[in-house]
Amino acid sequence: MSDSLNASASPPAPHSPGAPVRHTRAKGEPRFPDGPKADPAGSHFERRIRSFQPRRSRVTAGQADALQRLWPAWGLDIDGQRVIDLGELFGNDRPVVLEIGFGMGEATARMAAGDPDTNILAVDVHTPGQGNLLGLADRNGLSNIRVGNGDAIILLREMLRADSLDGLRVYFPDPWPKKRHHKRRLIQPEFLTLAASRMRPGALLHCATDWEPYAEQMLDVLTAHPGFENTQADGGFAPRPEFRPLTRFEGQGLDKGHVVNDLLFRRVPHSTAEQDR
């Protein structure tokens, strides 16, 4: 069974907006012909340990409709084959914040609505979430959102110019709690070096997690990295800023007694070594 829209010759049965879309696809038929590709980067890049794990779940009729209608204008497949012009992508020269991992997109949409003068490039691999965020953007007139599909590392390394980002948000990434999986965590020194190369001096890196051991690791690696400085005078965690909404996932964690920690670090001015590169 497939999650894509019914492509048979007979008229499809009506769907309610929240109903899952189910039909049989022919072999090789794309899931969404005008939507995100299943594997946009393909085999063009090296195999490596990834910090994310693609999740399969059903796509509702409303999400599928949003993917089909809006992806050509508001979607970006991360194929690593070109450097993108963010001004062209958004149609303006406003500041751009990259959000890595947005779930179902509710918090992203609320932040976009609260700050219409900032563009948000939101990246995830979860197809239902991509469709949901596109639908939220459409219904609420949020023209400052673009949705990226694929690996954010490839986006940062291959497709973004130096100093092109005014912010980076990583909210509730997979904590990979088992020790043998810690190497899969996103916030590592190598990732921070790559991210710093794409962030303008003064740009804000904002992380949040409800997994305390991961929060401590984040604080350690960010504090040690020469490209960032803590915005907190005491060198610790930050209070949740008003612009970050309380997410459904966060609420579930709080209900379980989890402690949520925010980290707010600023990109420092370029060092002499960076300027010489």
N, C-alpha and C positions, 0 to 999 in steps of 0.2 A: 504494500500500500504506500501511497505517496502523499505528501503534504501540499502539492501544487494544485492550481485551479483545474477544474474539470475541463478537459480539452476535447471531449467527444462531440460528435456532430449533433446529437440531440440536446435540447435545452437543458441546462443544469437545474437540479432541484434548488429551490430557494434556501438560502442560509441566513440564519440570524447572525448579527455582527460578532457574537462571541463563539459561534460554533466552529469546531475544527473542520478543516477542509480535507476530505479524504477521497482519493480516486486512484485508479491504477494507471501508472505512466508507462509508456512504451520504453524499451531499453534505449538509453542514450538521450532520451528527451530531457531537456533542461527543466529544473524544478520550477523556475520562474523565467520564462523566455526573455522578458525585459527587465528582470531584476538582478540581484546579486549572484555572482558566479559561485559555484560550489568550492572551488579552490583557485582563486584568482592568480596566485603566484606560481601555481603548478610546481614543476620540478626545476625552475630556473635558479633556485638558491640552495645553499648547502643544507643538509639535514643538521638539526641542532636540537638541544633540549629546549622545549617550549614551556612558557609559564602558564599557558592556558590549555584547556581541554574542551574541544567543541562539544556542545550539548545538542542532542536531537530532541525536539518536542514538536507537537502539532502546531500548525499555523492556522489561526482563525481566518474566516472569510474576510473580515475587516483588515487584518494584517496583510493577507495576500493581495487584496485590492490596493492597499497603500504601496506595497512593493512593486506591483505592476505599473501603477500610474505614476509614482513619484520617483522611483529609483533613477530613471534616465536623467532627471534634472537635479535631484538632491542626493544621489548616491555616488559612492566612489569605491570601485574595486581596487584593492591594494595589490597590484600586480608587480610592482617594483621595476617597471619598464620605462618609466619617465619621471622627470622632476616636475612636480605640479606647481602652478602659480596660484597661491591661495587667494590673491585678489581676483583672479579670473574665476576660481571655484565659487566664491561667494558673491561676486559681482560688485565688490566694494573693497576699500582699503582699511577697513576697521580691524582692530586687534583680533587675533585668533588664538583661542585656547584649545588645546588637544585634550580630550577626555578618553582614557583607555579603560574600556569595560564599563558599559552603562546599564547592563541588565535589561529591564523593560523600558527604560528611558524616561520614567516619570520625573525623576529628579533633574535630569538633563533638560527636559522641557520647562520645568519650573525655573531653573537657573537662566535659561534663554529668555523666558518671559520677563524675568526680573532685571535683566541687563541686556536690552535689545541692541546696545551699541557694541557689544562684544560677540564675535562669531565663535561658534562651537563646532569643532570637527570631532564628532563622537565615533569611536571605533569599537567594534565588537564582532564576534563571529556567530552570535546567536540569532538565527533568522527570525524567529517570532519577535524578539526584542527590536530588531532592525525595523520590521514592519510596524510594530507598535509605536516606536519613536517617530517614524515618518507620518503615521496617522495623527499623532499628537501635534506635530509641527503643522500639519495641514489644517487641522480643525481649529487650532489656536492662532493661525497666521504668523507662525514663527519662521520667518525667512532667514534667520541667522543660525540655522542648524544645517549641517551636512553630515551624512552617515557614511562611515567607512566600513568596509567589509574585508577582514583579513588580519594579518599579523602586524601589529603596531611597530614591531622592531623593523620590519621591512619598510614600512612607511617612513619611520624616522631616518633610517640609514640610507635608503635609496631614493625617496620621493620628496623629501622636504629640504629646503635650502637652509644654510646656516643662519642663525638669528631670525628665523621666520615665525617663531612662536612667542606669544606674550604670556603664556601660562600652560601648565600641564597638570591634569587632575587624574589621580588614580585612587578611586574609592572602592574599598572592600575587595581588593584582589584576592584571588585564591591563596589562602595561607599555607597550603601544602604542609599540614601540621607534622607529618612523620619526618623524622630526622633525615632519612635517606632521600626524601623528596625536597629538602630545603634548597637544593641547587636549582629547582624549578621556580623558585620565587622570583617575581619580577624585579623588585627593588634590590639590586645588587650593584657593586661598584661599576661594572662594565656598562650596565644600562644607564646609570647616572651620567657617565662620561658621554655616552651617545646623546642622551636627552639634553645635557648642558650645551652640546655643540649646536643644537637647533633652537635654543632659547635665548632671547635677547637679554642683555644685562638688566636686572631689575624684574625679570619675569618670575612669577610665583609658581613653585612646585608644591602642590597640595595633595597629601596622601591621607587616607583615613582607613582604619581597620578596627575590627572588634576582636582580633586575636592578639592578646597582649604579648606573647613571645615574638610575634612578627613585628608588632609595634616597636618593641625594644630593638630588634635588628634594624628596622628602618631608621630609627633614631641614631643608632651607632654608625651605619654606613653613610647616612646623610651628613652627620656631624664631621665625619672623617674626610668627606669629599671636598677637594679644594674649589670646586665650581659652585658650591652653595653655602649659604650661611643661614643659620636659624633666625627666624623673625622674633623668637622669644628671648628676652634678655637673660632668663635663667637657663637657657639651653635645653629646655624640656619640651613637652607636648604643648599644643595650643588649644585654647577653647574652640569649640565648633563655631566657625564664623557664620554670621547670619545668612550669607549667600548660599551656604550648602544646606539644602533641605534635609529634613529627617526622612530617610528612605524607608521603604517597606522592609527591606532586608535588615536595615539597622534596627528598626523597631522590633523585629523578631529576635535579634541578638540581645537587645536590652531586656526583652521579656524573659530571656533565658539567664539573665544576670551577667551578660558580657559587659565589659568596659570598652567603650569606644574611644579611641585616641586619634586626634588630628595632628598632622605634622605640616607646618608651613615654613618652607625654606625658599629663600630668594636667590636667584642667579646673580653671582657676583660679577663685577666688571672683568673683562677678559685680561688674563695674565699675559705677560710678554711672550711666553712660550706659545700660547694660543694664537696671538697676533702674528707670530712668525710662521704659522703652519700654512 
